[in-house]
Structures are given as C-alpha cells and as structure tokens.
Amino acid sequence: MDSGQILLSYIKVWVILLLLSATFQNSKLAAKNTAQDKKRKLAAENSGFISIDCGAEEDYLDGDTGITYKTDKDFISTGKNKVVAPEHNLTTLYYGNMANSLRTFPEGKRNCYTLKPRQGKNQNYYVRAFFYYGNYDSKNQTQIKFDLYIGVNHWTTVVDMQWTYYEIIHYSVTDTIYVCLVNTGFGVPFINGLDLRFMNDSPYRSMNGSLIPKVLADLGGLDPTLGAMRYKDDVYDRIWRLDVNLNDSVSNSTEANIDIQGSDDPCRLPVEVLRTAVQPRNGHNSLSYSYTLRHRENFTPEFLVFFHFAEIEQIAPGERREFTITLNGLNYGPFTLEYLKPLTIGPYKLQVPEDQVRFSIDATLRSDLPPILNAFEIFKLWPLPDSPTNQTDVDAIMAIKEAYKIDRVDWQGDPCLPLTTWTGLLCNDDNPPRIISLNLSSSQLSGNIAVSLLNLTAIKSLDLSNNELTGTVLEAFAQLPHLTILDLSGNKLTGAIPHSLKEKSNSRQLQLSLDGNLDLCKMDTCEKKKRSFPVLVIAFVISVSVLLLLNIITIFWRLKIENSTNMLNWRERLQIAVDAANGLEYLHNGCRPPIVHRDLKSSNILLTENLQAKIADFGLSKAFATEGDSYVITVPAGTPGYIDPEFRASGNLNKKSDVYSFGILLCELITGQPPLIKGHQGHTHILQWVSPLVERGDIQSIIDPRLQGEFSTNCAWKALEIALSCVPLTSRQRPDMSDILGELKECLAMEMSSEMIMRGSVEMSLVLGTDMAPNLR
C-alpha cells in the first residue's frame, strides 16, 4: 500500500470518527433537551401545581412563567365566561394573560372552585386568587364587594376594582380544597385566575391556621416601577415585590452562579432574587424597614418574618462582613455569610400589639463591611376557627352527587359550612359537623340505591321518595345507628323487604315508608326467585396475556430480589408493563360484556420462564350487566395502596378503577418501591413519595437504584409520565387502557432503539480500534 492510499484510509477513519462524535453530541443534546422538556411538563402537571385561567376558552402555556394554565371547566360548573373591555386590556409580568378573561357568578349565593391536589390532606399549599374588573359588563362600576372563603373559613373581602391578588398559605386537613366566592349583595362576584402550589416540607407552615403573605420583597433588583415579578426557577411560584425600599440604601448585584440546587436553604429562593441585594449608602452601617397593618384586628396579630442573604461580593482576605438583626426590639446574631451560599435566617415569630413590624440590620463593631440584605418575607398568622364537615360524610355526599348526577347551584363547597347547608341537608353542631338529614325527594333520581348512602353514619332522616329508583332495598340501612326515618315511597323498587328493616319498623325504632313501589314484595311468603348470574370463565388466552391460575413467579417477588443477576432490568420491566396493559386492555375492550379486574397489583401479575406477564386472580372481578354499561355499584374492595380512591368513596366501579391500580403498578415497576412505603412515622403512599422528586426533576432518585443507571433517561421520563397520567383522583381524567398500551409500546420501542444505538456505537468503536492497530510481524 503506497503512502497516498494510507493517507486516504486515515482520512476516512477520521471522517467516520468526526461523524460519530457529532452524532453522539447531537443525541446527547437532544436527550438533554427532551429530558428537560419532560421534566418541566411533569413538574407543572404532577408536582402539585394547579394553574387556572378563569374564563379562558382553552389551555395554554404562559411564556413568561413557563406554566401551563388550564381553563376552569374541570374545577367549577357554575358561572359565565367574560372578557375585559378592549381598552382595559392589561399585561403584567406576573398577571400574564389572566387579566383579560374572567368568570362571573350572577346566580347563587356561594360558588366554589374544587381543587384536588395530588398530595392530599395534611399538607401546606400556596393559594393565590387574581381579580381585575376591567369593565367587562360595560357598566363602569366603581364599587363591587364580595367575600372570598378558603374551605369553610373567611379569607378576605374583595373590594379593589383594579388589578389585585390575594394569597394564603393554607394547611389543608382535607383532600379537597374549596375556594368560594360569596355574594354579599354588593355586586356580582368575579375572578380572573386561581393558583395552587404544593409547599412540600417548607418552613412556611402553621399547624393552627394559615399564613397571609404581607410583604415578599426582592431587594436591589429590577426596575421598581414594574411593581412585582415572578421567576421561572421559583419552585413555589411566588410573586416578589420590587418596589420595597429600605431607608437610605443602594443596590448591588452579581452575575456569578449561585448554587441553589446544592443549598440546604429551606425556603428555596430563585437565583434571580439572591443575585441582587441592598446595603447602606457610604458611611452608614444600618438598614431599616417598618411595616404597618392597614386594618386593626380584634386580636393581637402574630407574624412570621424571614430574612434571606447571599454574599455576592468576593471579600478581600482579612476583611469580614458581620451583622446583627433587631426585630421589634429583640436582638439576634451576630451573623456572617459565605460567598455565593444562600442563607435564610428565621422564621422569627412575634406578636405585634402595636400593629407594626420593624427591623434593622446593623454592622457589628468587628465588621469591616456594611450589612446587606437580599430579600425578606413577612407573613401574618391567620386563625381558622371553623372545622370542615366530617370527611367521611363529605366523601359520601360527593359520591351521592356523582352517582345521581345532582346538579344544584348551591351543592358546592363544604356541605354544612360556612354560611348555610346545601339544599336538602341538615347538619348538627358537632366539631366537625355531621350530616344528620338528607332529603332528595322528587329529585328525578334513577338507578339503584347508592351504596355511598350507607357511609352517612350519623344520619337520622333519609328521604328518597317520589323518584325512579330501581333494584332492591339495601339491608344495610338497618345498620345505620341513628337512622329513625327512611322514606323510599313512590319508586320502582323490587324484591323483598329486608327482615332486619321490618324488625326495626315493627319495634318503632324506624319509621319506614315503602308505599308506591308496585313490584316490591311486602309479604313474608314471597316466592324466592332464583337469580341467575353469568359465570365468568376465562381460559388461557395466550394472545392477550390473561391467565387464571399458573404456579409461576410473580412481579412482586422479582421486584424483591436483590441479586443483580436475577433482578428485572429496565427493558424487562417495560415489556412486563406492555404485557400487563395488553391483558387489561382485552378485559376492558375485548370482552363482551367488559370485565373490571378490581384487584390489580404486582402479586397478581405472573411471569413465565420467558418473563411474559400474565394477569391472574379474578376473585374480585366484575362483569358489566350489558355491554353498554359504564359502571356497576358494588361494595369497595381491593388491596390498600392500589385501590382507586374514587371507587373507595362512591362504590361506583368502572374501567378507570383498574387504570388507577395499573398506574400504581407502573410506579412500582419504575421505582422498585411498594405502593405503601413503610417509615418511622407510618406508611407513605408511593405517589406522595414520588411527587417531590418529580418536582425537583430528580429522575435518578426515582428510578430503582438497583438498575445502577442502566436506562434511557428519555424513556424513564415517558414511563413515569404514563404512570402519573393513570392516577388523577377523578376517573374521567384518566386515559383508556388502549391509549396507555399504545404509549407503553412507544416507550418500549424507544428503549430498544436506545440499546441498539449504544450497541452499534460500541461495535463501531471496536471495529475502528482493530483497523487502527499496528500489524504484527
């Protein structure tokens, strides 16, 4: 081979190497961008963010905040959409598009938004409501006033006709949070936007009430004339005021990187806030500020105060910045700072009988430099005197409302409080209140008697008369300890009257009314008709991966294996998910009538020796009576951790109940964690465990650590996205199994493609390495 041919060979090799390198870098960049996009999407949709543009016609992505805003159609059923007058259109960096659309409530005294955050009860939530009249009704009104409630407690009175917002950090003792607008007779209530942000384990909490943000000050930053600002990297999406001035101060800033991810700062401030600060003007060594309450309270108010610092100057060797804090006459410190490291001092809790919060930050005698301050926050503690209705009663009445499709304007928010009960309800004065009477007479009810009625365990009077109810009388009514009046007259009930109800009626413990049910047998000699039930026979259907009995290993045991050689790898887990979805999709859409498994869990997914997944154990399964039925009413059953919360509350079983269980099963496959994770303080549900990790975008901590990082990040995010799409609290928000199956197949194909690319890169490297090696002589 002459020198020209050798040179040409080397050039070809280098071209191939350059192409491979460029391809690899592009794939890395694409993977990074895709992963970031998925992280943002998951963080917005699944981390506890609920963002509502009230009155908007369609969902949209807000470019300034990076947050997807939804219409309010899934959160409230009353009200009318309006837009502000064109000459009043308003756009601010923290209001966005919300200012130009609104929802008004001309009907009903109380209209409530229903928020159901994924994290559930006993958590802190940042709730914010936006208001802007904008002459939407062309009446040029100058005085509209209405009340705003959170849950059953008064939050504030809305009186400002110009753009304004109200915020509260609310500790919710219920899974559902109601935000209600109450008409006080001074104009039609309206609202432009509503935000809810999960606060995680932040220091912003008060177990005895809520916190009202009074001042959130970003110091030394942007143009104060902007008024306020929201920052994309603020995990709590706070609105920071830019127009707060400290006496005789000057601004300072840096472009240096501040590591907020690696910081243990509990308040998790955005980097833009920490990059700016104020300090005293030359010759001064003190910063001071005072905040005065606008309205006096009939109690001594309490406040929480946070001070936020980050040293943004590189201090010369031998110099120091040291300062103390004086807050309403109390001294704290001294304090020093580390370069570019965030530090939160507080919270300081104080009572303020004089209705004023005052502080000063002073350099110590040993300090060479004046004090600085990057930001501070002042919160007012707000007591919540009233307790919401007993949660079991709330779940029951909501399930009844859903089962019978009851559409009454005033059936919103809490059933018993704050002002009046729902129409047809009576509640007692217990703490919390209990529902003791329910009158649904002549309400056009149809179908069977709802099982969820049995969960009203304090009820004394139940009137379901003059409706179109069918089926049998529930014997379990006799088990309600306080029930003294039961009126089922004027319906189409059939079958025999339960013996236990007859006994209570004969002993005058129960006033039982059954007149007008022509097919109801009231005699003891009623002929006992034999009821025929369809026998559910499921054979070995190989093509759809459905199985009754097979003595082979389950997913549950394979997930518990610690031995890396026998542990399920990432691709095997995806294949199992596809197989299980295939079987479940057949039960839902291939069987006639459809079948709901009702107890889907990892120990009911069997694996053949080739790791093909089969669904087993149909002991709790239910077949619909006809192909057209969408649900059956049955006693809730299943395995804790997997059972659909909507089914548990209402007794309404449908295909989406299985979808929820499948979502939990997917989370189990992805994380290696059980549905109920045991800890020192009890059990944590897998969704509560994974949500804060999703919020941080920490996919490495989510995926089973035994996989040792051997998975495609893009594929992992997609699998997690599929799992979380299965588990909204309301069934109508969950996808069909056919859609889930399609998504999982795409995910598996993505993983297999990634493996082929990696395998091809390794093989090419080996080939190139062989070609370049010197010849042995």
N, C-alpha and C positions, 0 to 999 in steps of 0.2 A: 504494500500500500504506500503510494507516494505521499509527500507532505501535504499536497493540496487536498487529497481525499481525507487525510487525518484531520486537517483543519476543518473541513466541511462537516465531518462527523461530530467534532467538538461543538461546532456552531449549532448543529441540530439538537444536540443534547442540552445546550444552554437555553435554546429557544423553548424546548419542552419544559425545562425547569422553571423558566420565567412564566410560561403559561400556567403551569401547575400552581406556582406561587400566587399569581394573580387570581386564579380561580379560588384558591383556598382563602385568600384575604377577602375576596368578594363574598364568599359563602359565609365567612365569619362575620363580616359587616352586616350581611342580610340577616343572619341569625340573630345578631345583637339587636338590630332594629326591630325585627319581628318580635323578639322576646320582650323588648321594651314596650312595644305597642300592646302586646298581650298583657304585660304587667299593668300598664295604665288602664286597660279595659277592665281587667279583673279587679284592680284596686277600686275603680269607680263603681263597678257593679256589685261587688261582693264584700267590700271591706266595711260596710255599714254606712255608706253614703246613700242618702235618698235626696234627690235634687228635683224639685218640681217647679216648672214654669206654669203658674196658674193662668188658665185661659189660653194657653198656646194650642195650636192646631196639630202640631206634630213634634216628635222628639228631635233634638238637635245637639250638636257638640259645640259648646261655647269655646271659642278660640282663645279668649283671654285667660280663662281659668283652666282649660283642658278638661272640663267636667261635662258629661252628657246630661242634659236636662230632659226630663220626661214631661209629657202632658199630665194633667191631673185626673184623667178619666178612670184610672185604676185606684184612685185614692178617695174619691168622693162622687156621689151620684146626683147631687143637687146643684143648683146654681146655673148661671148663664155666662158664657164667654163674651168678653167685651174687649175693645181696643181703645187706647187713649186717643184723644183728638190729635190729628197730624201736627198741629202747631205746638203740641205739648210733648212730642217725642223726646225721649231722654236716653242718653247712653253714658254710663259711667264705667270706670274700670272695675267696679265691684258690684254694679247692678246688672250689667250686661243687657241682654235682650228682654229680661223680665219686666223692665219698667214699662214696656209698651203694650203689654197684654195683661188682662186681669180677669178674675171671676167674681161675679156679684151674686148676692143671695137675697133676692126680693121676697122669697117665700120662707116661712118657718122662722121660729124664734132662735133656734140653735142649728147651725150647720157645721159639721165636723169632718176634718180630714183624718183618715185612718192610716197610721204609719205602723208598719210591722218590720222593724229592723231584724236582720238575721241573728244578731247576738242575743235578742230576747230580753227578759226581765233582769232586774238587779244589776243594771249597768248604767253608766253615765252617757248622756247624749247631749250634743251641742245642737240646739234647735234655734232656727232663725226664720223670721217671717218678714216679708217685704211688702210695703204699701205705697201706692202712688195713685192718686185720684185722676190726674191728667184730664179732667173734664170729659170723661168717657161718655157721660149722658147728656152733654151739651147744655147743662143747666147752670154751669158756673157756680156750683155750690161752694160755700166757704165754711160750713160747719156740719161735719158728719162725725158722729161719735158712736163707737160700739166697743164691746168688751171682747178680749181675747183670753181664752182659757187653755191651759195645758192639762189634759186629764180632767179631773174634777175641780181643779183649783184655779182661781183667778190669776192670770199672768200680768196683764196690763190693760189699760184703756187706750184705744187708738183714737187720737184726736187730730193728728197732724195731717193736713191735706196735701202737703208737699211730700216729696220722696222721703221715706224714713224706713227704718228697720228696727225690729226688737229681737233681742237674743236672750236665751236662757240655757244654762247647763243643768239638765234635768236628770235626776236619778229616778229611773222608772222601776216601779215594783211590779209592773205587768208586762206581758209580752207585746201588747199593743199600746201605742201612744196616740191619744186623740188631741188634735189641735182644733179648737172650736171657736167660731165667730158667733157672738151672741148679739142679737138686735136689741138695743136698749130704747128704741123709739126715736132716735135722733138721726135717721138716715139709713140707707141700705148698706149693710156691711160689704166689704170687698177685700180682695187680697191679690197680690201680684206674684209672689213666689214663696216657696217654703223649702227650707233645707234642714236635713238631719245628718249629723256626723257622729259616728261612734267614737267615744273618747278613750277607749281601751283602758289601761290601768294608769291613767294620767293622774297628777295631783289635783286636778280640777274636780273636786268632789265634796259633797256634803250629804252625809247619810240622813240628816234630819230635815232636808229641804232641797232647795235648788240654789244656783248661783246666777245672779244677774250681772253680766258684764257691764261695767260703768265706763272704764277707760282701758283701751288696749292701744298703747302708744308706741309707735315706731319712730325713734328719735334720730335726727340728723340725716334723714334720708331724702326722699323725693320731694318735689315741689309741694309745699304745704297747701297751695291753692287747689290741689287735686282732692283734698279732703280726706280720702281714705284709699286703701289699696288691699287687694287680695293677691297672694303669691301662689304660683303653681306648685311649689315644693312644700307648702304648708300642709302637713298631714291632717290638720284639723280644720283647714279652710277658714281661718279666722279673718275678720275684717280689721285691719290695723289703721288707726288714725295717724295721719301725717301732720295734723295741724296743732299738736300739743306742744306748747312752748314752756321750757324751763327758764327760770329767771336768769338773765344775763349769761346766756350760753352760746357756744359756737359749735358748728358741725365738724365731724371728721369721718373719714371713710377709708376703705381699702378694697382692692380687687383681689387680694390673696384668697386662697381656698381655705374655707373653714370646714373642718370635718364634722359635719353634724351627724352622719351615719355612725361614726365610731364613738360619738359622745354619749355619755350616760345622763345627759341633761333630760330630766323627766318631762319638761314642757315642750320639747321638740320644736324649737323655733325655726322658721325658714332662714336660709343662709342670707337672704337679702336684708332681713332685719338685723342680723348680727354683724353685717359688714359696715354698718353705719352707727355712729354714736354722737353724743354731745359731751362737751366739757366746759368748765367755766372760762370766761374770757381771761386774757392775760392779767396776771396779778391777783386773780381770785382763786379760792380753793374750796368753793362750795357750790353745789347745785341744789335747787329747792323747787318744790311744787306743792300746790294745795288743790283739793277737790271738794266742792261743797254740794251737798244734796239739794236738788231743786225743790223737793217737797218733804215736809216733815212727816215722820211716821208717828203712829200712836204707840210705838215700842222703840226701845233703844236699838238702832240698827247695828249689825255686825258686818265686818268686811274681811276679805282676804286680799292680801297685797303680795305680788311677785315682782322681784327686780331681776332683770336679765343683763348679763355682761359678757363681753368677749374682748380681750385685749387685741386691738388692731394695730398697735404701734410696736415696732421692734425696739425695746428699751435698751439703752446703752448699758454695757456691763458696769456694775456698781451702783446703778440707779434702781429705784423702786417706785411703784405706784401702790399706795396703801390708803385705805379709806374706811370710814365708819358710816353707818346708816342710823339716822334718828327718825323714828316713825311715831308721830303723835306723842312725843316726849319720851319714848322708850329708845334706848341706845343698843345697837347691835354691831358686832365687829371687834377688832379690825379684820379687813378682807384684803387679799391680794389676788391677782389674776395671772393666768398662764397665757402665753402668746397663742392666739387663734383657737383657744379652747373655750367653748361655751360654759357659762356658769349661771345657774339660777339660784338666787338667794330668796328664801321663803318656801311656802307661803307663811306670812305673818297674819294671824287672826286677831282682830281688835274690835272692841266695842267703841262706838263713836257717839256719845251722848250729845256732843255739840254739833253733830251733823257735818263734820268736816274731817277729811283725811289729809294730813300734812306730812311731808317728809323732806329731809335734807341729806345730801351725801357729801361728806366732808373729808378732805385730806387729813391724815394724821401728821403729827409733828415730825415723824421719821420719813414721811413721804417726800420724794424729790419731784413728783409729778402731780398735777391736779387730778381729781377723780373723773371718771367717765361713767356714762350710763347709756346702754344701747336701746333698752326698751323696758317698759313696766306695764303691769296689769293690775287693775283694781276691780274686784268683784263684790257685790253685795249679797249677803246670805238672805235667801227669801224663804220663809217658812211655808210649808204646805200643810195646812191644818186638816184637810179632809182626805179620807182614805177612799180609794175607788171601790166599786162593788166587788163582792167576793168573786174571785177569779173563776171558780167552778161555775157559778151562776152566769157570769159573763160568757164563758165558753159555750154554755148550754143555750143561752138565749140567742147567741150569734149563730149557732148551728141550727136552731129552730128557724130563725130568719132566713137562712140559706136554704134549708130543706123545703120550706113552703114559699120561697120567693116573695117574702113580705116586703112591700115597697111603700113604706110610710115615711113622710117627710121628717117626722120627729124621731124615728128609730135610728138615731145616730149618736155616736159617742158613748159615754157610760150610761147604762140603762137607768140608774137610780139618781144620779147626781149630774151637775151641780145644782140646777135650779128646780127642775121638775122631772118626774119619771117619764118614760116612754108611755104613749097611749096604750091603755090596756094592762099596764103593770102597776102593782103596788109593792113598795119596799118597806122594810122595817128600819128602825133607827140604830141597828147594831153598828159596830165599828170592826170590820167593814159592813156596809149594808147588805141585806139578803133580799132576794125576790120572794115575796110571800103570796102573790096573786097574779095570775095571768088570764086575761080574758081575750080570746081570739074568736069569739062568737061572730058568725056571719062575716067571715073574712075571706071567703072563697078558697079555703084550704082544700087540697085534694091529695090523694095518695094515702099511704099507710100512716098510722100514728107514729110520729117521730120518736125514735129511741132516746134522743137527746132530752126529751121532756123529763125523763127519769133522773137526769142529773140536777134538776131543780129540787134539791133535797130539803129545802126549807119551805117549800110551797104549801099553802093551806087551801087555796082555791084554784081550780083549773077548769076553765070553761072553753070547750071546743065545739059548742053546739052550732047547728044550722050551717054546716059546711058540706063538703063532698068527700069526707074521709071514708076509706075502704079498708079491707083487711080485718084483722081480729083485734079485740080489746087486749091490751097488754096486761098480763097478770101481775107484772112487777109494780103496777100502780099501788098495789096493796102494801108494798114495802116502803112507800114514802111515809116517813114517820109522822109528819104534821098534816097530811092531806085530809081534809074534812069535807070538801065539796069537789065532786067530779061530775061535770056535765058533758056528756057525749051525745046528747039527743039530736035528732034531725040530721043524721049522717047516713052512710050506706055500709055500716059495719056488718060483718058476717061472723059465723062461728058461734061458739058457746061463750056464755059469760063466765069468766074465771071464778072458781069456787071460793078463793080467798077474798075476792071483792064482794061476792054475795054475803059471805060471813060478816064482813065489816059493815055492810049495808044493813043486814038484819039486826046487828047489835047496835045500830045507830052511831057507830064510830065514823061512818062515811055517808054523806048524802049523795047517792048515786042516781044519775038521770040518764036513761037509755032509750026513752020513747022516740019513735020515728025511725028506728033502724029496722026496716021491714024484714030483712033477712037474718037478723040476729036471733039466735035461739035462746029463749029465756027459761026453758023448762029443763029440769034435771034429766028427763027421759030423752033428751035429744039423741038422735041416731048419730053415732060416731062414724063419720065418713072416713073411709080410708083415703089417705092422701098419697099421691104417687109423686115420687121425686125422680128426676133424671139421674141415672147412675153415671158418674164421671169415670170413664175408662180411658186412660192414656197409656198407650203401648210404647214400645221402643221406637220412637220416630227419629231415625238417625239423622235425617237431613236437617232437622230443626233443633237438634241438641236438647230434646226434652226426655226425662228419664224418671221412672217411678222408684225403683229400688235397684241398687247396684252396690256391692260391697267393695268399694274402692275409696281412695283417699279424697279428702275434701280440700277446698281452698283454705279453709280455716287452719288445717294442720300444716299445709305447705307454707302459709304465711308465718307460722310459729317457728319453723325450722331455722336454726342459727347457722347450720353447716352451709358454707358458701357453695359447696358443690351440689347440694340438693335444693337450694333456695331458688325460688322463681325469679328469673331475670326480667328485665323491663319488657322485652318483646313478648315473652311468655305471658306476662300479666295482661298486656294489651290483647293478645289472642284469646285469653280466657274471658276478658270483658266482651269481646266481639261474639264469642260462642254463647255466653250467657244472654247477651242482648238479643241474639238471634232466636234463642229459645223463648224468651219472654215476648218478643215481637210476634212469634207464632201464636202463643196463647192469647194475646190481645187481639190480633188482627187476622189470624189464620183459622182459628177455631170458630165454629158456629154452633151455639152462641159463644161469645167471647168468655174467657176464663181469667179471673184475677187470682194470682197465687196467694197473696195476703201474708206470707211469711218468708219473703226473700231475704237471705242472709248468707254469709260466707260458708257456714257449715252445711247449707243446703245446695251448694254448688259442688258437684262431684267431678273428679278428674280421672280420665282413663290413663292407661300407662303411656299414651301418646300426648298427655296433657290436654285432651279435648274436654271442654267443660260441658256438663250436663246439669240441668235443673232438676232437683229432687224434692221429695216430701211435700205432697199435695194435701196433707191432712187438714189444712185450714182454707184450702182454695174454695172459691165461689164461682159458679157459672151464672151468667145473667139469665133471667127467665126467657127473654126473647133477644134476638139479635139487635133490635133497635134500642134496647135499654142502655142507659148511660151509667147507672149506678144501682146498687142494692143497699138496703138498710139492714145492718147487722150489728151484733154486739162487737165492739172493737176488740181485736185480738192480734197477736203478733209478738215479736221479740223487742224488748226495750232497746232503744238506740236506732232501730231500723224502722219502727212503726211511724206512719205518716201522721203528723200532729193534727191535721185537719180531720182525718178519719177517726183519730182517737177522741176528738172533741164532739164530732157530729154523728158518728156511726154510719155515715154515708161512704160506702166503699166503691171505688171506681178504678179504672186502669191507672190513673195518675197516682193512686196509692202505691202501686208497685213501682212506679217510676221513682218516687221518693226513696223507697228502700234500695232500688238499684243505684241511685246516686250515692247513698251511704256505702254500699258495697264497692263502688268505684273509688271512693275516698279511701276505703280500707286497702284496696289493691295498690293505690298510688303511694300511700303513706306508710303502710305496714302497721298502722295503729288500729286498735279495735274501735268500734263505734262509741263505746263508753270507756274513757281513759281513766284509770284509777290514779288518784293523787292523795296527798296528805289531807286535803280538805274535802274528800269525797270524789265523785266521778265527774269528769268533764266530757261533754259531748264532743265528738270529733269535729263538728262544724265550728264549735266555739274555739277549739284548739287551732284549727287551720286558718280561721279568719284573720287574726292579727299577722300571721305570716304572709298571707296573700296581700294584706295592706302594705307590708314592707317590701313586697316583691321578692321574698326570700325563697325561691324555688328549691334551693339546695337543702334548706331545713325542712321543706315539706315532703320531698321525695324520701322514700325509705332509705335510711343511711346505709343499710346493708348492701345496697346496689353500688356503693362506692363511686357515685358519679357516672356510672356507665349507662347513660341515657341521653337522648336528644333533648335539649332544653326547650326547643320549639314544640316538640311532641309532648313534653311533660306539661307545658302550659295549656296546650289544647286539651289534653286528657282531663286536667283539673277544671278547665272551663266547662267541659261536657258534664263532669260530675256536679259542679255547682249549679248548672242550669236545671238539674233534676230536683233540687231541694228547696225551691221557694215555699213559703208557708201556705200559700194558696195554690190549689191544684191547677187552676186554669192557667197559671204562669209556667207550668212545666210542659216540656215537649212530649210528643208522642214517641213510642219506642221505635217506630220506623225511622224517625229523624235521628234519634240517638244512635241507632245501629249504623246509619249512613255516616255520621260524624266519626264514630269509632273506627269504622273501616278506613276512612281517610287518615285518621291518626295512626293506625297500624301501617298503612302504606307509607306514610311519612317516615316512620321509624325504620322500616325495611329499606327504604331509599337511602336514608342516612347511613345505615350499616353498609350498604353496597358502595356508597361513595367513599367511606372510610376504608373499606376493604380494598377498593380499587387504588386508593392513594398509597396504601402500604405496599400493594403488589407492584405498583409503578416504581416506588422507591427502591424496592428490591431489584427490579429489572435494571434500573439505571445504575444502581450500585454494582451490579455484576458487569455491565458493559464498560464501566469506567475502571474496573480493577485491572492491574497490570498482568500481562501474560506470564505464566510460569515457564521457565526454560530448563 
